[in-house]
Amino acid sequence: MEATAGLEPTRPFAAGAFTFRVVTSDPADRDLIETLFHDLPNPEPGGALDGVFVMMRMEPHDADAWVLSGPGLEDQSALPIVGVLTSLMSAVNLCALDAEPESLHLHAAAAVKNGSAVIIAASRNTGKTTTVAHLVKRGWGFVTDETVRLAADRNEVGGFSKPLSIKPGGGMLVDHLVEGMVPPAADGFESFRFVSVGTMGASIAQGGRPELVILLRRQEDGHPGDGAKSRALHPADAVVALMQETLDAERFEWAALRLARLASDARCHEVVLGTPSQTTDLIEELFAQSPLEPFPVDVLGPSAAMAPGVVSVKIGDRVVVHHMGTGTIFALDAAASNVWEQLGGWRNHEIDVHGPVVGAFVVQLRTLGVFADGPTTSDTGAGQ
């Protein structure tokens, strides 16, 4: 699109596979958007854009309000600048997800050092952005603070380098980024701010091989307390936790398998937040540890004993069970995994599934809806 009277188009951007530009009605707005998406590369030459967003000032009626329209948005009128940028970022994120239907995505941050990646997964408002911002401050390459892409055909992770989203009140935790905040942090961080870390001299990375998976948690009282703490996780437990942080698992029949391959190849830890410096110190210590021998991963074959849509993924001596229809997912310990394999007919462990202890466990499994209709017996065979 060429600039015409009253229109100021930005350069084109590539957010992963999604390509777009923004048309504004003011040169200052165009410059602001180009600063906001500074870290996104240009699309490959010669390709058509997937979308165009239009951001227009409502002058002369209101010089401090905008109208925003574009893919993934209904027309939004009379928005303040922070509202415009928040809506624009959300729409770009959603379009980027939809443009990569072949990939599973995690609600997680990622940074890279020497070609190896740390993935930081957590629920919202837990500290992913702050933590990855402090890793980047220490020289790590920035991948993303929100959406990690798991490659479909190899064990690599990536993402698109969207601006960091600094929540209201969070500016004091990343005070080294204040100068780069959009809009400028003149109101004491009372609303969202965004930072393209490349404008602050940070390096941008496309991704890398996963070396460390962090499940980030807050202290129970919400305060740093005695500092950051870590607890090693078996990959089976990490898969269950990571499934809660997927953004599009419903599109994939084998989401549990993809997560299992990720977790089995990396060291997995639950980390309870301390101060940003304490948390970053701990993550770097964990990252520097010697690599673990990868756990073997296998999919247990079809079984007539199991309900349709139930997938069983074996990681080492443990099994993760995922009911794709209901979303139920759980990890079994080694002993329970032996029972599960016998129930499904994958192996005969000579376990009495009708005994008082195992029988009660089988009843619990049945309440989860993972069995096919009909009796469950010790001689139920896979594929029968």
Short mmCIF file of the C-alpha atoms (twelve columns), coordinates in Angstrom:
data_MODEL
# 
_entry.id   MODEL 
# 
loop_
_atom_site.group_PDB 
_atom_site.id 
_atom_site.type_symbol 
_atom_site.label_atom_id 
_atom_site.label_alt_id 
_atom_site.label_comp_id 
_atom_site.label_asym_id 
_atom_site.label_seq_id 
_atom_site.Cartn_x 
_atom_site.Cartn_y 
_atom_site.Cartn_z 
_atom_site.pdbx_PDB_model_num 
ATOM 1   C CA . MET A 1   0.000   0.000   0.000  1 
ATOM 2   C CA . GLU A 2   1.418   3.376   -1.014 1 
ATOM 3   C CA . ALA A 3   1.047   6.423   1.221  1 
ATOM 4   C CA . THR A 4   -1.705  8.774   0.120  1 
ATOM 5   C CA . ALA A 5   -2.975  12.076  1.486  1 
ATOM 6   C CA . GLY A 6   -3.891  11.631  5.135  1 
ATOM 7   C CA . LEU A 7   -2.539  8.055   5.384  1 
ATOM 8   C CA . GLU A 8   0.762   6.971   6.935  1 
ATOM 9   C CA . PRO A 9   1.492   3.242   6.459  1 
ATOM 10  C CA . THR A 10  4.176   1.517   8.484  1 
ATOM 11  C CA . ARG A 11  6.696   -0.898  7.049  1 
ATOM 12  C CA . PRO A 12  5.444   -4.503  6.807  1 
ATOM 13  C CA . PHE A 13  6.031   -6.836  9.773  1 
ATOM 14  C CA . ALA A 14  6.258   -10.615 10.153 1 
ATOM 15  C CA . ALA A 15  4.883   -12.033 13.418 1 
ATOM 16  C CA . GLY A 16  5.865   -15.618 12.797 1 
ATOM 17  C CA . ALA A 17  3.944   -16.671 9.700  1 
ATOM 18  C CA . PHE A 18  1.505   -13.754 9.965  1 
ATOM 19  C CA . THR A 19  2.450   -10.675 7.935  1 
ATOM 20  C CA . PHE A 20  0.827   -7.279  8.381  1 
ATOM 21  C CA . ARG A 21  1.237   -3.532  8.394  1 
ATOM 22  C CA . VAL A 22  -0.590  -0.714  10.146 1 
ATOM 23  C CA . VAL A 23  -2.050  2.331   8.407  1 
ATOM 24  C CA . THR A 24  -2.273  5.446   10.543 1 
ATOM 25  C CA . SER A 25  -3.559  8.963   10.064 1 
ATOM 26  C CA . ASP A 26  -0.605  10.683  11.698 1 
ATOM 27  C CA . PRO A 27  3.177   10.427  11.220 1 
ATOM 28  C CA . ALA A 28  3.702   10.335  14.987 1 
ATOM 29  C CA . ASP A 29  1.389   7.319   15.237 1 
ATOM 30  C CA . ARG A 30  3.238   5.585   12.414 1 
ATOM 31  C CA . ASP A 31  6.563   6.132   14.209 1 
ATOM 32  C CA . LEU A 32  5.096   4.878   17.476 1 
ATOM 33  C CA . ILE A 33  3.880   1.642   15.829 1 
ATOM 34  C CA . GLU A 34  7.213   1.089   14.137 1 
ATOM 35  C CA . THR A 35  8.922   1.487   17.520 1 
ATOM 36  C CA . LEU A 36  6.403   -0.894  19.071 1 
ATOM 37  C CA . PHE A 37  7.088   -3.638  16.504 1 
ATOM 38  C CA . HIS A 38  10.752  -2.775  16.040 1 
ATOM 39  C CA . ASP A 39  11.900  -6.340  16.762 1 
ATOM 40  C CA . LEU A 40  9.679   -8.036  14.160 1 
ATOM 41  C CA . PRO A 41  11.485  -8.742  10.886 1 
ATOM 42  C CA . ASN A 42  10.327  -7.774  7.433  1 
ATOM 43  C CA . PRO A 43  8.342   -10.453 5.562  1 
ATOM 44  C CA . GLU A 44  9.980   -12.415 2.782  1 
ATOM 45  C CA . PRO A 45  10.121  -10.227 -0.341 1 
ATOM 46  C CA . GLY A 46  7.389   -10.613 -2.909 1 
ATOM 47  C CA . GLY A 47  4.730   -12.049 -0.627 1 
ATOM 48  C CA . ALA A 48  1.286   -10.548 -0.098 1 
ATOM 49  C CA . LEU A 49  0.383   -9.259  3.346  1 
ATOM 50  C CA . ASP A 50  -2.042  -11.304 5.431  1 
ATOM 51  C CA . GLY A 51  -3.638  -8.304  7.074  1 
ATOM 52  C CA . VAL A 52  -3.785  -4.514  7.358  1 
ATOM 53  C CA . PHE A 53  -4.761  -2.722  10.548 1 
ATOM 54  C CA . VAL A 54  -6.101  0.824   10.404 1 
ATOM 55  C CA . MET A 55  -5.503  3.183   13.331 1 
ATOM 56  C CA . MET A 56  -7.138  6.586   12.866 1 
ATOM 57  C CA . ARG A 57  -7.284  9.579   15.197 1 
ATOM 58  C CA . MET A 58  -10.776 10.872  15.872 1 
ATOM 59  C CA . GLU A 59  -9.792  14.480  15.179 1 
ATOM 60  C CA . PRO A 60  -11.156 17.068  15.250 1 
ATOM 61  C CA . HIS A 61  -13.664 15.724  17.801 1 
ATOM 62  C CA . ASP A 62  -11.154 14.088  20.130 1 
ATOM 63  C CA . ALA A 63  -7.419  14.370  19.567 1 
ATOM 64  C CA . ASP A 64  -6.717  11.788  22.304 1 
ATOM 65  C CA . ALA A 65  -8.893  8.959   20.986 1 
ATOM 66  C CA . TRP A 66  -8.534  6.543   18.091 1 
ATOM 67  C CA . VAL A 67  -10.528 4.143   15.933 1 
ATOM 68  C CA . LEU A 68  -8.924  0.752   15.316 1 
ATOM 69  C CA . SER A 69  -9.968  -1.879  12.778 1 
ATOM 70  C CA . GLY A 70  -8.400  -4.893  11.120 1 
ATOM 71  C CA . PRO A 71  -8.268  -8.709  11.132 1 
ATOM 72  C CA . GLY A 72  -9.476  -10.284 14.329 1 
ATOM 73  C CA . LEU A 73  -11.090 -7.035  15.444 1 
ATOM 74  C CA . GLU A 74  -14.469 -5.475  15.311 1 
ATOM 75  C CA . ASP A 75  -14.211 -1.729  14.737 1 
ATOM 76  C CA . GLN A 76  -13.246 -0.149  18.045 1 
ATOM 77  C CA . SER A 77  -13.940 3.560   18.526 1 
ATOM 78  C CA . ALA A 78  -12.837 6.237   20.990 1 
ATOM 79  C CA . LEU A 79  -9.976  4.204   22.415 1 
ATOM 80  C CA . PRO A 80  -7.143  5.874   24.365 1 
ATOM 81  C CA . ILE A 81  -3.652  5.129   23.122 1 
ATOM 82  C CA . VAL A 82  -3.026  2.314   25.627 1 
ATOM 83  C CA . GLY A 83  -6.350  0.711   24.634 1 
ATOM 84  C CA . VAL A 84  -5.424  0.915   20.948 1 
ATOM 85  C CA . LEU A 85  -2.034  -0.694  21.471 1 
ATOM 86  C CA . THR A 86  -3.430  -3.420  23.748 1 
ATOM 87  C CA . SER A 87  -6.144  -4.318  21.223 1 
ATOM 88  C CA . LEU A 88  -3.661  -4.263  18.360 1 
ATOM 89  C CA . MET A 89  -1.225  -6.530  20.222 1 
ATOM 90  C CA . SER A 90  -4.008  -8.982  21.077 1 
ATOM 91  C CA . ALA A 91  -5.197  -9.144  17.470 1 
ATOM 92  C CA . VAL A 92  -1.663  -9.701  16.156 1 
ATOM 93  C CA . ASN A 93  -1.132  -12.500 18.701 1 
ATOM 94  C CA . LEU A 94  -4.330  -14.288 17.684 1 
ATOM 95  C CA . CYS A 95  -3.610  -13.916 13.974 1 
ATOM 96  C CA . ALA A 96  -0.083  -15.249 14.494 1 
ATOM 97  C CA . LEU A 97  -1.474  -18.348 16.238 1 
ATOM 98  C CA . ASP A 98  -3.979  -18.957 13.441 1 
ATOM 99  C CA . ALA A 99  -1.229  -18.600 10.824 1 
ATOM 100 C CA . GLU A 100 0.664   -21.580 12.300 1 
ATOM 101 C CA . PRO A 101 -1.927  -24.369 12.559 1 
ATOM 102 C CA . GLU A 102 0.759   -27.034 12.245 1 
ATOM 103 C CA . SER A 103 2.472   -25.977 15.487 1 
ATOM 104 C CA . LEU A 104 1.516   -26.348 19.136 1 
ATOM 105 C CA . HIS A 105 1.928   -23.148 21.162 1 
ATOM 106 C CA . LEU A 106 2.603   -22.599 24.851 1 
ATOM 107 C CA . HIS A 107 1.662   -19.606 26.965 1 
ATOM 108 C CA . ALA A 108 5.298   -19.166 27.923 1 
ATOM 109 C CA . ALA A 109 8.381   -17.020 27.587 1 
ATOM 110 C CA . ALA A 110 11.666  -18.149 26.050 1 
ATOM 111 C CA . ALA A 111 15.246  -16.939 25.882 1 
ATOM 112 C CA . VAL A 112 18.349  -18.444 24.255 1 
ATOM 113 C CA . LYS A 113 22.012  -18.736 25.154 1 
ATOM 114 C CA . ASN A 114 24.540  -20.452 22.872 1 
ATOM 115 C CA . GLY A 115 21.754  -21.977 20.791 1 
ATOM 116 C CA . SER A 116 19.974  -23.584 23.768 1 
ATOM 117 C CA . ALA A 117 16.666  -22.338 25.106 1 
ATOM 118 C CA . VAL A 118 15.014  -21.958 28.469 1 
ATOM 119 C CA . ILE A 119 11.208  -22.058 28.410 1 
ATOM 120 C CA . ILE A 120 9.339   -20.304 31.222 1 
ATOM 121 C CA . ALA A 121 5.698   -21.375 31.434 1 
ATOM 122 C CA . ALA A 122 3.207   -19.976 33.925 1 
ATOM 123 C CA . SER A 123 -0.323  -18.758 34.343 1 
ATOM 124 C CA . ARG A 124 -1.032  -15.084 33.738 1 
ATOM 125 C CA . ASN A 125 0.311   -12.478 36.155 1 
ATOM 126 C CA . THR A 126 2.954   -14.829 37.518 1 
ATOM 127 C CA . GLY A 127 6.154   -13.180 36.297 1 
ATOM 128 C CA . LYS A 128 7.136   -14.589 32.886 1 
ATOM 129 C CA . THR A 129 7.745   -11.177 31.350 1 
ATOM 130 C CA . THR A 130 9.752   -9.850  34.298 1 
ATOM 131 C CA . THR A 131 11.865  -12.997 34.428 1 
ATOM 132 C CA . VAL A 132 12.671  -13.107 30.717 1 
ATOM 133 C CA . ALA A 133 13.387  -9.352  30.779 1 
ATOM 134 C CA . HIS A 134 16.067  -9.923  33.417 1 
ATOM 135 C CA . LEU A 135 17.567  -12.825 31.475 1 
ATOM 136 C CA . VAL A 136 17.773  -10.568 28.418 1 
ATOM 137 C CA . LYS A 137 19.406  -7.881  30.565 1 
ATOM 138 C CA . ARG A 138 22.155  -10.436 31.285 1 
ATOM 139 C CA . GLY A 139 22.808  -11.039 27.607 1 
ATOM 140 C CA . TRP A 140 20.382  -13.817 26.694 1 
ATOM 141 C CA . GLY A 141 18.750  -13.656 23.270 1 
ATOM 142 C CA . PHE A 142 15.070  -12.735 23.436 1 
ATOM 143 C CA . VAL A 143 12.583  -15.060 21.736 1 
ATOM 144 C CA . THR A 144 9.196   -14.200 23.258 1 
ATOM 145 C CA . ASP A 145 7.511   -13.282 26.527 1 
ATOM 146 C CA . GLU A 146 4.179   -14.945 25.758 1 
ATOM 147 C CA . THR A 147 3.892   -17.457 22.905 1 
ATOM 148 C CA . VAL A 148 6.374   -20.311 22.425 1 
ATOM 149 C CA . ARG A 149 6.063   -22.336 19.239 1 
ATOM 150 C CA . LEU A 150 6.903   -26.054 19.342 1 
ATOM 151 C CA . ALA A 151 8.153   -27.229 15.974 1 
ATOM 152 C CA . ALA A 152 6.129   -30.110 14.557 1 
ATOM 153 C CA . ASP A 153 9.006   -32.106 13.060 1 
ATOM 154 C CA . ARG A 154 11.978  -31.466 15.366 1 
ATOM 155 C CA . ASN A 155 12.687  -30.674 18.987 1 
ATOM 156 C CA . GLU A 156 13.142  -26.932 18.638 1 
ATOM 157 C CA . VAL A 157 11.222  -24.006 20.054 1 
ATOM 158 C CA . GLY A 158 10.657  -20.568 18.629 1 
ATOM 159 C CA . GLY A 159 8.297   -17.663 18.846 1 
ATOM 160 C CA . PHE A 160 7.876   -14.177 17.546 1 
ATOM 161 C CA . SER A 161 9.583   -11.251 19.199 1 
ATOM 162 C CA . LYS A 162 6.512   -9.257  20.184 1 
ATOM 163 C CA . PRO A 163 7.075   -6.343  22.542 1 
ATOM 164 C CA . LEU A 164 7.210   -7.118  26.235 1 
ATOM 165 C CA . SER A 165 3.861   -6.401  27.884 1 
ATOM 166 C CA . ILE A 166 4.420   -4.593  31.192 1 
ATOM 167 C CA . LYS A 167 1.329   -4.754  33.377 1 
ATOM 168 C CA . PRO A 168 0.090   -1.789  35.438 1 
ATOM 169 C CA . GLY A 169 2.362   -1.348  38.425 1 
ATOM 170 C CA . GLY A 170 5.026   -3.638  36.971 1 
ATOM 171 C CA . GLY A 171 7.399   -0.984  35.713 1 
ATOM 172 C CA . MET A 172 9.443   -0.889  38.894 1 
ATOM 173 C CA . LEU A 173 10.387  -4.550  38.369 1 
ATOM 174 C CA . VAL A 174 11.965  -3.756  34.981 1 
ATOM 175 C CA . ASP A 175 13.228  -0.244  35.621 1 
ATOM 176 C CA . HIS A 176 16.104  -0.850  33.177 1 
ATOM 177 C CA . LEU A 177 13.499  -0.738  30.381 1 
ATOM 178 C CA . VAL A 178 11.704  2.456   31.377 1 
ATOM 179 C CA . GLU A 179 13.346  4.566   28.663 1 
ATOM 180 C CA . GLY A 180 12.019  2.279   25.938 1 
ATOM 181 C CA . MET A 181 8.414   2.017   27.101 1 
ATOM 182 C CA . VAL A 182 5.571   2.752   24.690 1 
ATOM 183 C CA . PRO A 183 3.751   4.944   25.486 1 
ATOM 184 C CA . PRO A 184 6.316   6.759   27.654 1 
ATOM 185 C CA . ALA A 185 6.077   5.898   31.362 1 
ATOM 186 C CA . ALA A 186 5.020   9.357   32.506 1 
ATOM 187 C CA . ASP A 187 2.011   8.353   34.603 1 
ATOM 188 C CA . GLY A 188 3.759   6.144   37.170 1 
ATOM 189 C CA . PHE A 189 2.964   2.822   35.438 1 
ATOM 190 C CA . GLU A 190 -0.765  3.075   36.078 1 
ATOM 191 C CA . SER A 191 -1.584  1.369   32.779 1 
ATOM 192 C CA . PHE A 192 -0.017  -1.138  30.370 1 
ATOM 193 C CA . ARG A 193 3.314   -0.349  28.739 1 
ATOM 194 C CA . PHE A 194 5.128   -2.134  25.921 1 
ATOM 195 C CA . VAL A 195 8.843   -2.448  25.224 1 
ATOM 196 C CA . SER A 196 10.634  -3.713  22.148 1 
ATOM 197 C CA . VAL A 197 13.825  -4.955  23.757 1 
ATOM 198 C CA . GLY A 198 15.812  -4.517  20.561 1 
ATOM 199 C CA . THR A 199 15.448  -0.753  20.925 1 
ATOM 200 C CA . MET A 200 17.287  -1.117  24.249 1 
ATOM 201 C CA . GLY A 201 20.224  -2.966  22.697 1 
ATOM 202 C CA . ALA A 202 19.102  -6.540  23.421 1 
ATOM 203 C CA . SER A 203 19.698  -9.313  20.904 1 
ATOM 204 C CA . ILE A 204 16.747  -11.044 19.203 1 
ATOM 205 C CA . ALA A 205 16.798  -14.814 18.688 1 
ATOM 206 C CA . GLN A 206 14.581  -16.978 16.500 1 
ATOM 207 C CA . GLY A 207 14.692  -19.926 18.902 1 
ATOM 208 C CA . GLY A 208 16.804  -22.916 19.858 1 
ATOM 209 C CA . ARG A 209 16.924  -26.417 21.231 1 
ATOM 210 C CA . PRO A 210 15.142  -26.676 24.608 1 
ATOM 211 C CA . GLU A 211 17.591  -27.207 27.448 1 
ATOM 212 C CA . LEU A 212 15.513  -26.194 30.475 1 
ATOM 213 C CA . VAL A 213 11.762  -26.053 31.109 1 
ATOM 214 C CA . ILE A 214 10.644  -23.888 34.024 1 
ATOM 215 C CA . LEU A 215 7.175   -24.047 35.553 1 
ATOM 216 C CA . LEU A 216 7.024   -20.701 37.314 1 
ATOM 217 C CA . ARG A 217 4.976   -20.291 40.500 1 
ATOM 218 C CA . ARG A 218 4.449   -17.484 42.970 1 
ATOM 219 C CA . GLN A 219 5.038   -17.747 46.693 1 
ATOM 220 C CA . GLU A 220 1.794   -18.654 48.449 1 
ATOM 221 C CA . ASP A 221 1.578   -15.197 50.037 1 
ATOM 222 C CA . GLY A 222 2.582   -13.458 46.803 1 
ATOM 223 C CA . HIS A 223 5.848   -12.097 48.253 1 
ATOM 224 C CA . PRO A 224 9.433   -13.130 47.429 1 
ATOM 225 C CA . GLY A 225 9.858   -14.474 50.970 1 
ATOM 226 C CA . ASP A 226 13.098  -16.355 51.483 1 
ATOM 227 C CA . GLY A 227 14.140  -16.222 47.850 1 
ATOM 228 C CA . ALA A 228 13.644  -18.312 44.729 1 
ATOM 229 C CA . LYS A 229 13.398  -22.082 45.158 1 
ATOM 230 C CA . SER A 230 13.377  -24.970 42.688 1 
ATOM 231 C CA . ARG A 231 12.105  -28.528 42.613 1 
ATOM 232 C CA . ALA A 232 13.015  -31.022 39.906 1 
ATOM 233 C CA . LEU A 233 10.052  -32.463 37.996 1 
ATOM 234 C CA . HIS A 234 9.760   -35.791 36.239 1 
ATOM 235 C CA . PRO A 235 8.900   -35.133 32.566 1 
ATOM 236 C CA . ALA A 236 5.519   -36.845 33.100 1 
ATOM 237 C CA . ASP A 237 4.563   -34.288 35.750 1 
ATOM 238 C CA . ALA A 238 5.911   -31.484 33.575 1 
ATOM 239 C CA . VAL A 239 3.676   -32.599 30.675 1 
ATOM 240 C CA . VAL A 240 0.568   -32.317 32.860 1 
ATOM 241 C CA . ALA A 241 1.592   -28.827 33.996 1 
ATOM 242 C CA . LEU A 242 2.507   -27.712 30.478 1 
ATOM 243 C CA . MET A 243 -0.818  -28.890 29.078 1 
ATOM 244 C CA . GLN A 244 -2.507  -26.308 31.290 1 
ATOM 245 C CA . GLU A 245 -0.418  -23.628 29.547 1 
ATOM 246 C CA . THR A 246 -1.110  -24.622 25.939 1 
ATOM 247 C CA . LEU A 247 -2.902  -22.098 23.749 1 
ATOM 248 C CA . ASP A 248 -4.265  -24.415 21.053 1 
ATOM 249 C CA . ALA A 249 -4.040  -28.039 22.240 1 
ATOM 250 C CA . GLU A 250 -7.573  -28.715 20.985 1 
ATOM 251 C CA . ARG A 251 -6.231  -28.536 17.419 1 
ATOM 252 C CA . PHE A 252 -3.826  -31.420 17.987 1 
ATOM 253 C CA . GLU A 253 -4.568  -35.094 18.469 1 
ATOM 254 C CA . TRP A 254 -1.084  -35.646 19.837 1 
ATOM 255 C CA . ALA A 255 -0.484  -32.608 22.037 1 
ATOM 256 C CA . ALA A 256 0.543   -34.826 24.967 1 
ATOM 257 C CA . LEU A 257 3.109   -36.601 22.789 1 
ATOM 258 C CA . ARG A 258 4.594   -33.322 21.570 1 
ATOM 259 C CA . LEU A 259 4.868   -32.048 25.134 1 
ATOM 260 C CA . ALA A 260 6.387   -35.350 26.226 1 
ATOM 261 C CA . ARG A 261 9.130   -35.039 23.624 1 
ATOM 262 C CA . LEU A 262 9.834   -31.503 24.815 1 
ATOM 263 C CA . ALA A 263 9.929   -32.413 28.513 1 
ATOM 264 C CA . SER A 264 11.891  -35.649 28.081 1 
ATOM 265 C CA . ASP A 265 14.709  -33.864 26.247 1 
ATOM 266 C CA . ALA A 266 15.116  -31.048 28.780 1 
ATOM 267 C CA . ARG A 267 15.578  -30.628 32.511 1 
ATOM 268 C CA . CYS A 268 12.244  -29.710 34.070 1 
ATOM 269 C CA . HIS A 269 11.899  -27.701 37.269 1 
ATOM 270 C CA . GLU A 270 9.209   -25.944 39.208 1 
ATOM 271 C CA . VAL A 271 10.581  -22.571 40.333 1 
ATOM 272 C CA . VAL A 272 8.969   -20.467 43.031 1 
ATOM 273 C CA . LEU A 273 9.606   -16.773 42.462 1 
ATOM 274 C CA . GLY A 274 11.948  -14.723 44.574 1 
ATOM 275 C CA . THR A 275 13.032  -11.248 43.579 1 
ATOM 276 C CA . PRO A 276 13.775  -10.846 39.856 1 
ATOM 277 C CA . SER A 277 17.517  -11.116 40.507 1 
ATOM 278 C CA . GLN A 278 17.115  -14.196 42.733 1 
ATOM 279 C CA . THR A 279 14.875  -15.901 40.196 1 
ATOM 280 C CA . THR A 280 17.227  -15.145 37.323 1 
ATOM 281 C CA . ASP A 281 20.238  -16.349 39.326 1 
ATOM 282 C CA . LEU A 282 18.477  -19.649 40.020 1 
ATOM 283 C CA . ILE A 283 17.456  -20.177 36.396 1 
ATOM 284 C CA . GLU A 284 21.008  -19.556 35.225 1 
ATOM 285 C CA . GLU A 285 22.314  -22.044 37.805 1 
ATOM 286 C CA . LEU A 286 19.854  -24.674 36.609 1 
ATOM 287 C CA . PHE A 287 20.699  -23.946 32.977 1 
ATOM 288 C CA . ALA A 288 24.424  -24.460 33.661 1 
ATOM 289 C CA . GLN A 289 23.924  -27.976 35.035 1 
ATOM 290 C CA . SER A 290 25.058  -30.940 32.985 1 
ATOM 291 C CA . PRO A 291 22.461  -32.242 30.503 1 
ATOM 292 C CA . LEU A 292 20.402  -35.235 31.550 1 
ATOM 293 C CA . GLU A 293 20.090  -38.407 29.517 1 
ATOM 294 C CA . PRO A 294 16.793  -38.032 27.617 1 
ATOM 295 C CA . PHE A 295 13.909  -40.195 28.793 1 
ATOM 296 C CA . PRO A 296 12.583  -42.648 26.200 1 
ATOM 297 C CA . VAL A 297 9.121   -41.683 24.926 1 
ATOM 298 C CA . ASP A 298 6.628   -44.115 23.441 1 
ATOM 299 C CA . VAL A 299 2.939   -44.084 22.556 1 
ATOM 300 C CA . LEU A 300 0.984   -47.078 23.777 1 
ATOM 301 C CA . GLY A 301 -1.072  -48.452 20.905 1 
ATOM 302 C CA . PRO A 302 -4.871  -48.537 20.564 1 
ATOM 303 C CA . SER A 303 -6.771  -50.455 23.226 1 
ATOM 304 C CA . ALA A 304 -10.411 -51.507 23.209 1 
ATOM 305 C CA . ALA A 305 -10.364 -51.090 26.989 1 
ATOM 306 C CA . MET A 306 -9.939  -47.329 26.695 1 
ATOM 307 C CA . ALA A 307 -12.503 -44.719 25.745 1 
ATOM 308 C CA . PRO A 308 -12.246 -43.141 22.288 1 
ATOM 309 C CA . GLY A 309 -9.868  -40.205 22.315 1 
ATOM 310 C CA . VAL A 310 -7.696  -41.503 25.171 1 
ATOM 311 C CA . VAL A 311 -3.963  -41.296 24.431 1 
ATOM 312 C CA . SER A 312 -1.353  -42.987 26.617 1 
ATOM 313 C CA . VAL A 313 2.219   -41.697 26.365 1 
ATOM 314 C CA . LYS A 314 4.947   -43.561 28.222 1 
ATOM 315 C CA . ILE A 315 7.912   -41.481 29.450 1 
ATOM 316 C CA . GLY A 316 10.536  -43.692 31.022 1 
ATOM 317 C CA . ASP A 317 8.666   -45.891 33.501 1 
ATOM 318 C CA . ARG A 318 5.676   -43.560 33.852 1 
ATOM 319 C CA . VAL A 319 2.563   -42.983 31.751 1 
ATOM 320 C CA . VAL A 320 0.721   -39.758 30.949 1 
ATOM 321 C CA . VAL A 321 -2.958  -40.290 30.117 1 
ATOM 322 C CA . HIS A 322 -4.743  -37.641 28.046 1 
ATOM 323 C CA . HIS A 323 -8.425  -37.772 27.135 1 
ATOM 324 C CA . MET A 324 -8.543  -35.515 24.089 1 
ATOM 325 C CA . GLY A 325 -12.326 -35.326 24.154 1 
ATOM 326 C CA . THR A 326 -12.677 -34.024 27.709 1 
ATOM 327 C CA . GLY A 327 -9.244  -32.483 28.219 1 
ATOM 328 C CA . THR A 328 -8.582  -34.686 31.255 1 
ATOM 329 C CA . ILE A 329 -4.870  -35.312 31.719 1 
ATOM 330 C CA . PHE A 330 -2.931  -36.965 34.520 1 
ATOM 331 C CA . ALA A 331 0.429   -38.594 35.179 1 
ATOM 332 C CA . LEU A 332 0.727   -42.005 36.817 1 
ATOM 333 C CA . ASP A 333 3.624   -43.048 39.017 1 
ATOM 334 C CA . ALA A 334 5.606   -46.154 38.093 1 
ATOM 335 C CA . ALA A 335 3.429   -48.582 40.049 1 
ATOM 336 C CA . ALA A 336 0.178   -47.115 38.716 1 
ATOM 337 C CA . SER A 337 1.664   -47.141 35.210 1 
ATOM 338 C CA . ASN A 338 2.144   -50.912 35.509 1 
ATOM 339 C CA . VAL A 339 -1.532  -51.271 36.384 1 
ATOM 340 C CA . TRP A 340 -2.532  -49.018 33.475 1 
ATOM 341 C CA . GLU A 341 -0.494  -51.082 31.014 1 
ATOM 342 C CA . GLN A 342 -2.153  -54.267 32.245 1 
ATOM 343 C CA . LEU A 343 -5.633  -52.723 32.049 1 
ATOM 344 C CA . GLY A 344 -5.007  -51.663 28.482 1 
ATOM 345 C CA . GLY A 345 -3.590  -55.033 27.504 1 
ATOM 346 C CA . TRP A 346 -0.183  -53.625 26.576 1 
ATOM 347 C CA . ARG A 347 1.654   -55.825 29.062 1 
ATOM 348 C CA . ASN A 348 0.879   -58.555 31.575 1 
ATOM 349 C CA . HIS A 349 2.316   -57.570 34.938 1 
ATOM 350 C CA . GLU A 350 0.383   -60.288 36.794 1 
ATOM 351 C CA . ILE A 351 -1.377  -57.693 38.929 1 
ATOM 352 C CA . ASP A 352 -4.710  -58.525 40.520 1 
ATOM 353 C CA . VAL A 353 -6.809  -55.609 39.299 1 
ATOM 354 C CA . HIS A 354 -9.661  -56.773 41.512 1 
ATOM 355 C CA . GLY A 355 -7.649  -56.625 44.737 1 
ATOM 356 C CA . PRO A 356 -8.645  -54.100 47.404 1 
ATOM 357 C CA . VAL A 357 -5.917  -51.536 46.665 1 
ATOM 358 C CA . VAL A 358 -5.713  -51.817 42.894 1 
ATOM 359 C CA . GLY A 359 -9.475  -52.235 42.644 1 
ATOM 360 C CA . ALA A 360 -10.016 -48.890 44.372 1 
ATOM 361 C CA . PHE A 361 -7.529  -47.300 41.973 1 
ATOM 362 C CA . VAL A 362 -9.411  -48.739 39.002 1 
ATOM 363 C CA . VAL A 363 -12.645 -47.268 40.358 1 
ATOM 364 C CA . GLN A 364 -10.935 -43.855 40.512 1 
ATOM 365 C CA . LEU A 365 -9.821  -44.216 36.912 1 
ATOM 366 C CA . ARG A 366 -13.331 -45.157 35.848 1 
ATOM 367 C CA . THR A 367 -14.739 -41.956 37.387 1 
ATOM 368 C CA . LEU A 368 -12.375 -40.015 35.097 1 
ATOM 369 C CA . GLY A 369 -14.127 -41.481 32.049 1 
ATOM 370 C CA . VAL A 370 -11.019 -42.987 30.493 1 
ATOM 371 C CA . PHE A 371 -12.385 -46.526 30.126 1 
ATOM 372 C CA . ALA A 372 -14.636 -47.815 27.376 1 
ATOM 373 C CA . ASP A 373 -18.113 -48.978 28.391 1 
ATOM 374 C CA . GLY A 374 -18.192 -52.455 29.848 1 
ATOM 375 C CA . PRO A 375 -16.169 -54.355 32.450 1 
ATOM 376 C CA . THR A 376 -12.487 -53.803 33.026 1 
ATOM 377 C CA . THR A 377 -10.669 -57.071 33.636 1 
ATOM 378 C CA . SER A 378 -7.118  -58.236 33.893 1 
ATOM 379 C CA . ASP A 379 -7.348  -60.016 30.529 1 
ATOM 380 C CA . THR A 380 -8.600  -56.997 28.555 1 
ATOM 381 C CA . GLY A 381 -6.311  -56.884 25.568 1 
ATOM 382 C CA . ALA A 382 -5.035  -54.063 23.418 1 
ATOM 383 C CA . GLY A 383 -6.787  -53.929 20.101 1 
ATOM 384 C CA . GLN A 384 -9.404  -56.550 21.030 1 
# 
